[in-house]
Protein backbone atom coordinates (compact mmCIF):
# COMPACT_ATOMS: atom_id res chain seq x y z
CA UNK A 1 0.00 0.00 0.00
CA UNK A 2 1.29 3.44 -0.91
CA UNK A 3 1.15 6.11 1.77
CA UNK A 4 0.57 9.62 0.44
CA UNK A 5 1.87 12.29 2.74
CA UNK A 6 -0.29 15.25 3.79
CA UNK A 7 2.31 17.96 3.23
CA UNK A 8 0.25 20.63 4.96
CA UNK A 9 0.11 18.48 8.08
CA UNK A 10 3.86 17.88 7.78
CA UNK A 11 4.39 21.64 7.70
CA UNK A 12 2.18 22.27 10.73
CA UNK A 13 3.91 19.57 12.79
CA UNK A 14 7.40 20.64 11.69
CA UNK A 15 6.60 24.22 12.68
CA UNK A 16 5.46 23.04 16.09
CA UNK A 17 8.51 20.81 16.54
CA UNK A 18 10.95 23.58 15.67
CA UNK A 19 8.98 26.49 17.15
CA UNK A 20 8.94 28.31 13.80
CA UNK A 21 6.08 30.71 13.12
CA UNK A 22 4.34 31.20 9.81
CA UNK A 23 5.58 34.79 9.80
CA UNK A 24 9.16 33.53 10.17
CA UNK A 25 8.70 31.18 7.22
CA UNK A 26 7.02 33.90 5.16
CA UNK A 27 9.88 36.32 5.81
CA UNK A 28 12.50 33.67 5.08
CA UNK A 29 10.89 32.64 1.79
CA UNK A 30 9.83 36.17 0.79
CA UNK A 31 6.12 35.36 0.64
CA UNK A 32 3.11 36.74 2.48
CA UNK A 33 2.03 35.05 5.73
CA UNK A 34 -1.30 34.32 4.02
CA UNK A 35 0.56 32.10 1.54
CA UNK A 36 2.08 30.10 4.39
CA UNK A 37 -1.42 29.74 5.89
CA UNK A 38 -2.62 28.29 2.56
CA UNK A 39 0.32 25.87 2.51
CA UNK A 40 -0.46 24.75 6.07
CA UNK A 41 -3.94 23.63 5.00
CA UNK A 42 -3.06 22.15 1.60
CA UNK A 43 -2.51 18.38 1.72
CA UNK A 44 -0.72 18.36 -1.64
CA UNK A 45 2.03 20.98 -1.94
CA UNK A 46 4.28 21.19 -4.98
CA UNK A 47 7.66 19.53 -4.57
CA UNK A 48 9.41 22.85 -5.19
CA UNK A 49 7.52 24.40 -2.27
CA UNK A 50 8.27 21.47 0.03
CA UNK A 51 11.97 21.68 -0.83
CA UNK A 52 12.00 25.40 -0.02
CA UNK A 53 10.34 24.68 3.31
CA UNK A 54 12.87 21.93 4.05
CA UNK A 55 15.74 24.28 3.29
CA UNK A 56 14.25 26.95 5.54
CA UNK A 57 13.75 24.44 8.37
CA UNK A 58 17.18 22.91 7.70
CA UNK A 59 15.80 19.37 7.41
CA UNK A 60 15.78 16.76 4.66
CA UNK A 61 12.76 15.91 2.55
CA UNK A 62 12.60 12.51 4.27
CA UNK A 63 12.58 14.14 7.70
CA UNK A 64 9.84 16.57 6.62
CA UNK A 65 7.62 13.79 5.30
CA UNK A 66 7.85 11.86 8.56
CA UNK A 67 5.86 14.61 10.31
CA UNK A 68 2.51 13.36 9.00
CA UNK A 69 2.75 10.16 11.05
KEKOLRO-85546 format. One record per atom (N, C-alpha, C): x, y, z; residue in one letter. Coordinates in steps of 0.05 Angstrom, whole numbers, padded with zeros to 5 digits, always signed. Layout:
XYZA;...
END
This chain:
+00017-00024+00000X;+00000+00000+00000X;+00018+00025+00000X;+00011+00044-00016X;+00026+00069-00018X;+00014+00089+00001X;+00032+00101+00017X;+00023+00122+00035X;+00029+00149+00023X;+00008+00165+00019X;+00011+00192+00009X;+00013+00212+00032X;+00033+00227+00033X;+00037+00246+00055X;+00019+00270+00052X;+00009+00280+00074X;-00006+00305+00076X;+00015+00326+00082X;+00024+00340+00061X;+00046+00359+00065X;+00039+00383+00082X;+00014+00391+00082X;+00005+00413+00099X;+00007+00405+00129X;+00000+00380+00135X;+00002+00370+00162X;+00032+00368+00169X;+00048+00359+00151X;+00077+00358+00156X;+00088+00385+00163X;+00079+00405+00148X;+00088+00433+00154X;+00079+00441+00182X;+00054+00437+00188X;+00044+00445+00215X;+00059+00432+00237X;+00064+00406+00235X;+00078+00391+00256X;+00108+00399+00257X;+00120+00404+00234X;+00148+00413+00234X;+00150+00440+00247X;+00132+00458+00241X;+00132+00484+00254X;+00130+00482+00284X;+00112+00465+00293X;+00109+00461+00322X;+00135+00449+00334X;+00146+00429+00321X;+00170+00416+00331X;+00194+00435+00333X;+00196+00453+00314X;+00219+00472+00313X;+00213+00499+00325X;+00187+00504+00332X;+00180+00530+00343X;+00183+00552+00323X;+00176+00547+00298X;+00179+00566+00276X;+00151+00576+00268X;+00147+00602+00269X;+00122+00614+00262X;+00118+00616+00232X;+00093+00620+00225X;+00087+00624+00196X;+00099+00650+00186X;+00100+00670+00204X;+00112+00696+00196X;+00142+00692+00191X;+00155+00676+00207X;+00183+00671+00203X;+00188+00657+00177X;+00171+00637+00170X;+00174+00624+00144X;+00169+00643+00122X;+00147+00659+00124X;+00140+00678+00103X;+00163+00697+00098X;+00175+00708+00119X;+00198+00726+00116X;+00222+00713+00104X;+00227+00688+00112X;+00250+00673+00102X;+00247+00666+00072X;+00223+00661+00064X;+00218+00653+00036X;+00207+00676+00018X;+00206+00700+00030X;+00197+00723+00016X;+00169+00719+00004X;+00150+00710+00020X;+00122+00707+00013X;+00106+00720+00035X;+00080+00724+00030X;+00062+00735+00050X;+00055+00713+00070X;+00050+00721+00095X;+00041+00701+00115X;+00015+00686+00106X;-00002+00699+00090X;-00026+00686+00080X;-00019+00663+00063X;+00003+00664+00048X;+00011+00642+00031X;+00019+00618+00048X;+00034+00624+00070X;+00042+00602+00088X;+00017+00589+00100X;-00003+00605+00107X;-00028+00595+00118X;-00042+00576+00097X;-00041+00583+00072X;-00052+00566+00051X;-00037+00540+00050X;-00010+00542+00051X;+00006+00517+00050X;+00000+00499+00074X;-00004+00511+00097X;-00009+00495+00121X;-00035+00478+00119X;-00053+00487+00102X;-00079+00473+00100X;-00082+00459+00073X;-00060+00457+00058X;-00061+00443+00032X;-00048+00416+00035X;-00062+00394+00031X;-00050+00368+00034X;-00031+00359+00012X;-00030+00375-00009X;-00014+00367-00033X;+00002+00391-00044X;+00024+00398-00030X;+00041+00420-00039X;+00059+00411-00062X;+00067+00430-00078X;+00086+00424-00100X;+00113+00417-00087X;+00127+00399-00101X;+00153+00391-00091X;+00172+00414-00087X;+00171+00433-00106X;+00188+00457-00104X;+00183+00472-00077X;+00158+00475-00070X;+00150+00488-00045X;+00160+00473-00021X;+00157+00446-00022X;+00165+00429+00001X;+00196+00431+00004X;+00210+00431-00018X;+00239+00434-00017X;+00248+00460-00005X;+00234+00482-00012X;+00240+00508+00000X;+00235+00508+00030X;+00213+00495+00038X;+00207+00494+00066X;+00228+00477+00081X;+00236+00455+00069X;+00257+00439+00081X;+00283+00455+00084X;+00291+00469+00064X;+00315+00486+00066X;+00312+00506+00088X;+00289+00519+00090X;+00285+00539+00111X;+00286+00526+00139X;+00275+00502+00142X;+00275+00489+00167X;+00301+00473+00173X;+00318+00472+00152X;+00344+00458+00154X;+00340+00428+00160X;+00321+00416+00146X;+00316+00387+00148X;+00315+00375+00120X;+00317+00349+00119X;+00316+00335+00093X;+00286+00331+00086X;+00282+00325+00061X;+00255+00318+00051X;+00244+00294+00066X;+00261+00274+00071X;+00252+00250+00085X;+00243+00257+00114X;+00259+00274+00127X;+00252+00283+00154X;+00225+00298+00154X;+00221+00316+00135X;+00197+00331+00132X;+00173+00313+00129X;+00175+00293+00112X;+00152+00276+00106X;+00145+00257+00129X;+00163+00254+00148X;+00157+00237+00171X;+00138+00251+00190X;+00134+00277+00188X;+00117+00292+00206X;+00088+00287+00203X;+00079+00273+00182X;+00050+00267+00180X;+00042+00241+00194X;+00061+00229+00207X;+00055+00203+00221X;+00050+00208+00251X;
END
